[in-house]
Amino acid sequence: MILHWHRRDLRGRDNRGLARAAGDDPIVPCFVLDPTVLDHASAVRVRCLLDALAGLRAWYRERGSDVLVVRGEASAVVPALAAEYDASTVVWNEDYSGLARDRDRAVTAALEDDGIAVETVHDAVHHEPGSISPNQGEHYSVFSYFWKKWKDRQKAAPIEPPDAGDLADVSGEPLPSLDELGFDEPEASPPTVTQERARERVATFCSGPIYRYADERDYPAAGATSRLSAHLKWGTIGPRAVYAATERAADRAGSADEAASVEAFQRQLAWREFYAHVLAYNPDIVTENYSGYAAEIQWRNDPDELAAWKAGETGYPIVDAGMRQLREEGWVHNRVRMIVASFLTKDLLIDWREGYDWYRRKLADHDTANDVGGWQWAASTGMDAQPYFRVFNPMKQGRDYDPDAEYVTTYVPELADATPAEIHGWHEQTPADRERIAPAYPAPIVDHADRRERAIEAFERARGDDPE
């Protein structure tokens, strides 16, 4: 027998590790609900995980097999499964977070002690960490250089799944419930994350919206983004399948602008891979600034302001819309993620780690590499980050990217009867006008212009510059 240990690859198609396991011996698929990993999870993500596992189980059962879902420390239960099924080898796809690597080292050591071979492959990225690098280093820290090589490098085709005859005739126990795993039902209503839904999402996106992506992706009300992030996080679709679909879309493009729009989306796929490469060589970036400063940044970390940000009660409409979308859907539009992150780290001068932790708990699509990369980008502490003096004006962002306030009013119903001009000018309204327009919606908790200057001064002090 060969044991294939599923982790963030909850699919049968285009699965490099599963394909590697196929051979003369039957494959026993398994998944481990490891309490050490679940300690870092959240209700909304575990909800998505269980949906993905149910979909994966159905896929295997259609082929006369099953995925064995077991609970316990991976370093104990994986060797136990291997012994139970007399497996000669355990195969899995690499993960890049520090937590995953610590787990995998422990599992590898336990298996090798038992005389069981381990094979690992890179599946979540097109090009494994270290394969796209400058001459003098292990990875690029500037995306544009990474993108040029990533774009020009050949991509592998999607990988065929094993035949039904390659799979062992096994039967697993029923999946546990959220309650049995120690989680309440999530506040958010996340998308259903399964292989079938992922393929449908790719097909829908590549049949039309991808051709508008370059022009409309920054407008949260436009519906022009792929909404694939949760599927990529859980691996219900593989990176090769997604890229192949975009290449077919490029072949069907009716104009140079449409082809360029497809490439703009592929660029976002490359950003995900860029952050994965950086995390693979810098696991400490989950808790430490990637870019050093001469002194510590003096974060304010005001608890009341942090609470207002989390609740979507800052008095800045597009910020509050984003925070409420997070609460309701477990997902936030990427432009809005940048806006709310800039507001937290610059206007409120609250440590990016507070924002990262809140999003980690609330996002259905939380991906360590992508999320820590985005938060450090916004905070001007990360790789290829925005300059510290670039501070998003949340009112201008609202006017520019939600001019009709359609997105804002979807998530902030207190402003439903206000005009776009009143919404985007909320910071300039008098108390009497605010009371007349939307009495239930709060006044801005800070003055953006003042806080922008204070943030720049704080970063200049950390750099060792004289703010004067």
GICORQUI-V463340 format. One record per residue. N is the residue number from 0. RES is the residue in one small letter. BURIAL is + if it has 9 or more other C-alpha atoms within 8 Angstrom, else -. D_CENTER is the distance of its C-alpha to the mean C-alpha in Angstrom with 2 decimals. Layout:
n: (N;N)
res: (RES;RES)
burial: (BURIAL;BURIAL)
d_center: (D_CENTER;D_CENTER)
This chain:
n: (0;1;2;3;4;5;6;7;8;9;10;11;12;13;14;15;16;17;18;19;20;21;22;23;24;25;26;27;28;29;30;31;32;33;34;35;36;37;38;39;40;41;42;43;44;45;46;47;48;49;50;51;52;53;54;55;56;57;58;59;60;61;62;63;64;65;66;67;68;69;70;71;72;73;74;75;76;77;78;79;80;81;82;83;84;85;86;87;88;89;90;91;92;93;94;95;96;97;98;99;100;101;102;103;104;105;106;107;108;109;110;111;112;113;114;115;116;117;118;119;120;121;122;123;124;125;126;127;128;129;130;131;132;133;134;135;136;137;138;139;140;141;142;143;144;145;146;147;148;149;150;151;152;153;154;155;156;157;158;159;160;161;162;163;164;165;166;167;168;169;170;171;172;173;174;175;176;177;178;179;180;181;182;183;184;185;186;187;188;189;190;191;192;193;194;195;196;197;198;199;200;201;202;203;204;205;206;207;208;209;210;211;212;213;214;215;216;217;218;219;220;221;222;223;224;225;226;227;228;229;230;231;232;233;234;235;236;237;238;239;240;241;242;243;244;245;246;247;248;249;250;251;252;253;254;255;256;257;258;259;260;261;262;263;264;265;266;267;268;269;270;271;272;273;274;275;276;277;278;279;280;281;282;283;284;285;286;287;288;289;290;291;292;293;294;295;296;297;298;299;300;301;302;303;304;305;306;307;308;309;310;311;312;313;314;315;316;317;318;319;320;321;322;323;324;325;326;327;328;329;330;331;332;333;334;335;336;337;338;339;340;341;342;343;344;345;346;347;348;349;350;351;352;353;354;355;356;357;358;359;360;361;362;363;364;365;366;367;368;369;370;371;372;373;374;375;376;377;378;379;380;381;382;383;384;385;386;387;388;389;390;391;392;393;394;395;396;397;398;399;400;401;402;403;404;405;406;407;408;409;410;411;412;413;414;415;416;417;418;419;420;421;422;423;424;425;426;427;428;429;430;431;432;433;434;435;436;437;438;439;440;441;442;443;444;445;446;447;448;449;450;451;452;453;454;455;456;457;458;459;460;461;462;463;464;465;466;467)
res: (m;i;l;h;w;h;r;r;d;l;r;g;r;d;n;r;g;l;a;r;a;a;g;d;d;p;i;v;p;c;f;v;l;d;p;t;v;l;d;h;a;s;a;v;r;v;r;c;l;l;d;a;l;a;g;l;r;a;w;y;r;e;r;g;s;d;v;l;v;v;r;g;e;a;s;a;v;v;p;a;l;a;a;e;y;d;a;s;t;v;v;w;n;e;d;y;s;g;l;a;r;d;r;d;r;a;v;t;a;a;l;e;d;d;g;i;a;v;e;t;v;h;d;a;v;h;h;e;p;g;s;i;s;p;n;q;g;e;h;y;s;v;f;s;y;f;w;k;k;w;k;d;r;q;k;a;a;p;i;e;p;p;d;a;g;d;l;a;d;v;s;g;e;p;l;p;s;l;d;e;l;g;f;d;e;p;e;a;s;p;p;t;v;t;q;e;r;a;r;e;r;v;a;t;f;c;s;g;p;i;y;r;y;a;d;e;r;d;y;p;a;a;g;a;t;s;r;l;s;a;h;l;k;w;g;t;i;g;p;r;a;v;y;a;a;t;e;r;a;a;d;r;a;g;s;a;d;e;a;a;s;v;e;a;f;q;r;q;l;a;w;r;e;f;y;a;h;v;l;a;y;n;p;d;i;v;t;e;n;y;s;g;y;a;a;e;i;q;w;r;n;d;p;d;e;l;a;a;w;k;a;g;e;t;g;y;p;i;v;d;a;g;m;r;q;l;r;e;e;g;w;v;h;n;r;v;r;m;i;v;a;s;f;l;t;k;d;l;l;i;d;w;r;e;g;y;d;w;y;r;r;k;l;a;d;h;d;t;a;n;d;v;g;g;w;q;w;a;a;s;t;g;m;d;a;q;p;y;f;r;v;f;n;p;m;k;q;g;r;d;y;d;p;d;a;e;y;v;t;t;y;v;p;e;l;a;d;a;t;p;a;e;i;h;g;w;h;e;q;t;p;a;d;r;e;r;i;a;p;a;y;p;a;p;i;v;d;h;a;d;r;r;e;r;a;i;e;a;f;e;r;a;r;g;d;d;p;e)
burial: (+;+;+;+;+;+;+;-;+;+;+;+;+;+;+;+;+;+;+;-;+;+;-;-;-;+;+;+;+;+;+;+;+;+;+;-;+;+;-;-;+;+;+;+;+;+;+;+;+;+;+;+;+;+;+;+;+;+;+;+;+;-;-;+;+;+;+;+;+;+;+;+;+;+;+;+;+;+;+;-;-;+;-;-;-;-;+;+;+;+;+;+;+;+;-;+;+;-;-;+;+;-;+;+;-;+;+;+;-;+;+;+;-;-;-;+;+;+;-;+;+;+;+;+;+;+;-;+;+;-;-;+;+;-;-;-;-;-;+;+;-;-;+;-;-;+;+;-;+;+;-;-;-;-;-;-;-;+;+;-;+;+;-;-;-;+;+;+;-;+;-;-;-;-;-;-;-;+;-;-;-;-;+;-;+;-;-;+;+;+;-;-;+;+;+;-;+;+;+;-;+;+;+;+;+;+;-;-;+;+;+;+;+;+;-;+;+;-;+;+;-;-;-;+;+;+;-;+;-;+;+;+;+;+;+;+;+;+;+;+;+;+;+;+;+;+;-;-;+;+;-;-;+;-;-;-;-;+;+;+;+;+;+;+;+;+;+;-;-;+;+;+;+;+;+;+;+;+;+;+;-;-;+;-;+;-;-;-;+;+;-;-;+;-;-;-;+;-;-;-;+;-;-;-;+;+;-;+;+;+;+;+;+;+;+;+;+;+;+;+;+;+;+;+;+;+;+;+;+;+;+;+;-;-;+;+;+;+;+;+;+;+;+;+;+;+;+;+;+;+;+;+;-;-;+;+;-;+;+;+;-;+;+;+;+;+;-;-;+;+;+;+;+;+;+;+;+;+;+;+;+;+;+;-;+;+;-;+;-;-;+;-;-;+;+;-;+;+;+;-;+;+;+;-;+;+;+;+;+;+;+;+;-;+;+;-;-;+;-;+;-;+;+;+;+;+;+;-;+;-;-;-;-;+;+;-;+;+;+;-;+;+;+;+;-;-;-;-;-;-;+;+;-;-;+;+;+;+;+;+;+;+;+;+;-;-;-;-)
d_center: (34.15;30.78;27.89;24.42;21.86;18.74;15.58;12.22;14.49;15.74;17.87;21.34;21.22;20.02;19.50;21.01;21.66;23.25;25.35;26.42;27.63;29.91;33.48;36.75;35.40;33.59;29.87;28.98;25.30;23.87;20.90;21.16;20.25;20.54;21.34;20.14;16.57;16.99;18.13;14.61;13.35;13.86;15.80;13.29;11.11;14.48;15.69;13.14;13.99;17.64;17.45;15.95;18.67;21.29;20.51;20.65;23.85;25.39;24.74;26.54;29.28;30.12;30.97;33.03;30.63;27.97;25.03;26.30;24.05;25.41;24.88;25.54;24.78;23.62;26.30;28.90;27.92;26.88;30.29;31.99;30.61;31.61;35.05;35.41;34.83;36.61;33.66;34.51;30.97;27.41;24.70;20.94;18.00;16.86;13.85;13.48;12.85;16.18;16.22;15.82;18.41;20.80;20.67;21.29;24.14;25.74;25.55;26.93;29.75;30.70;30.81;32.83;35.21;35.83;36.44;33.45;31.77;28.06;26.35;22.77;21.20;18.18;16.41;12.66;13.79;16.89;18.47;18.37;17.99;21.37;22.36;21.55;23.20;25.90;29.35;29.37;26.00;23.28;20.46;20.31;19.25;19.86;17.59;20.57;22.38;19.52;19.01;22.75;22.96;19.82;21.19;24.65;23.94;24.69;21.95;22.90;23.59;21.90;23.45;25.84;25.48;28.26;31.39;32.19;34.98;32.61;31.16;32.97;34.62;32.85;32.06;29.55;29.83;28.28;24.70;24.71;23.92;21.54;24.72;25.83;22.66;23.28;20.85;21.97;20.91;17.85;18.76;16.16;16.80;13.63;14.06;15.77;13.60;16.27;17.42;19.82;17.56;15.17;18.33;19.63;16.61;16.87;20.62;20.58;18.35;20.36;23.62;23.52;20.61;19.57;23.00;22.39;18.91;20.30;22.50;20.56;16.81;17.31;19.23;17.26;20.26;20.63;18.21;17.72;14.02;13.03;10.92;9.68;5.90;6.93;9.52;7.89;6.00;9.60;11.46;13.64;14.18;14.71;13.97;17.73;18.19;15.75;17.45;20.83;20.36;19.69;22.77;24.83;23.81;24.97;28.21;28.79;28.16;31.26;31.21;30.07;27.88;26.10;25.66;24.29;21.76;20.54;20.29;18.30;15.56;15.98;15.59;11.99;11.50;13.38;11.28;8.38;11.40;13.01;10.56;10.84;14.56;14.80;13.27;15.61;18.53;17.59;16.23;17.79;15.47;13.57;16.87;18.85;19.01;18.59;21.41;24.53;26.85;30.54;30.25;27.75;26.11;27.94;25.28;27.03;24.77;26.89;26.11;27.39;25.33;22.15;23.16;23.84;20.43;18.74;21.24;20.98;24.57;24.73;27.06;24.84;24.12;20.94;19.37;20.56;19.44;15.82;16.13;17.92;15.55;12.91;15.75;16.93;14.04;11.01;9.39;10.47;11.56;10.35;13.96;14.27;11.35;13.45;16.57;15.87;14.63;17.78;19.87;18.94;19.42;22.31;24.16;23.90;23.63;21.50;19.74;16.09;15.63;16.68;13.99;11.23;12.93;13.32;9.77;9.06;11.93;11.37;7.92;8.14;4.60;4.08;3.60;6.81;7.58;5.26;5.60;9.13;9.87;9.38;11.34;13.92;14.30;15.23;17.42;19.24;18.86;16.42;16.76;18.11;17.53;19.32;22.86;23.63;26.13;23.76;23.15;21.86;24.62;23.00;26.10;26.23;22.57;23.49;26.61;25.10;22.07;23.34;27.07;28.24;26.14;25.00;21.44;22.88;25.52;23.24;21.56;24.44;27.47;29.80;29.77;30.46;34.07;33.48;33.74;31.02;33.34;33.69;29.96;29.20;32.28;31.58;31.80;35.29;36.68;39.50;39.28;41.77;39.78;36.59;38.70;40.06;36.87;34.41;35.97;33.09;30.54;30.60;31.82;29.48;29.10;29.44;31.02;28.50;31.13;32.35;28.99;27.99;31.12;30.64;27.13;28.52;31.41;29.24;27.30;30.63;32.14;29.34;29.99;33.67;34.69;37.33;35.86;39.42)
